[in-house]
Amino acid sequence: MHIKAWTVLAVLGSSPVWAIEPGPASAAQQGTEQWLQLQSSGQAASRNPQATTAAEHNAAMQRWLDTYKLKVPQWYTDDDSGKVSK
């Protein structure tokens, strides 16, 4: 049985079905990919360096540190699931 499993994995792993088709699949995906490429290339970057003041930096760091004060329960119940109220 061990050999059968490896044979199945080898056949499935070599199958082109697992490959992602090149290029965007939709107009929305194409737009997203264009924005990501523009962002990573730096072509549309501001010529003015963006800097934060010491007070802004300290406030951002404090907000980040405060996230560690939230306690994560050991167990979740059905009552803990999110509910949408109107």
N, C-alpha and C positions, 0 to 999 in steps of 0.2 A: 504494500500500500504506500510505503514511503516513496518508492520510485514513481508510482502513478502521480502522486502529488507534485513531485518535482517536474515531471513531464508536462503536466497541465500548466504549471507556473511558467515553464520555459516557452510553451506555445503561446500563452496569453501575453507574456512579456515581450515577445518578438512581434506581436501583431500590430499593424499600423493603426488599429482602431483606437489605441490609447493615445495617439498623437493628437495634438491640438492643431486645428487647421490654421494656416498662416493668415495674418491679417485680421482686422476687426470683423466681428460677426454682425454688428448692427451699427446704425448711425450714431446711437448714443455711445456705444463702445468706442467708435472711431473718434468722436469728440473728446471723450475722456483720455484716450491715448495721445491725442494731439496736445491737450493741456499738460499732461504729464511730461511729454517730450519737451515742450516749451519751457516748463518749469525746471527740468533737470539740465537743460542746455544753458540756461542763464541768458538767453537771447532777449528776453523781455524784462530783465532785471532792472531795478531802479539804479540810476547813477548816483543817487544820494544814499549813503550808507544809513541803514536803519539801526539806531542804537536806543537802548533803554536807559533811563536814569537809575541811579542806585535805589531810589524809593520804589520804582516799578519792579526792579529785579527782586528786591527783598519781599515785596508783596506777592509776586508770583511764586517765589520759593516757599513762602509761608503757606500759601494755598496748597502747594504740592505736599508739604510736610503734614498739613492738617488732614490730608486724605488717609494718612496712616493711623489716625485716631479712630476711624470707623472700625467697629468690631465686625468680623465676619463670623456668623454663627457656625457652630460645628455641624449642625443638621438643618436642612430646609424641609419645610412641610408644604402641603398644598396651599395652606393659608398664606404662605410667604410669596406666592406668585403674584406677578403684577396684575393690577386691575385698572381698568380705564373707567373713570367716573366723569359724568357730564354735569 
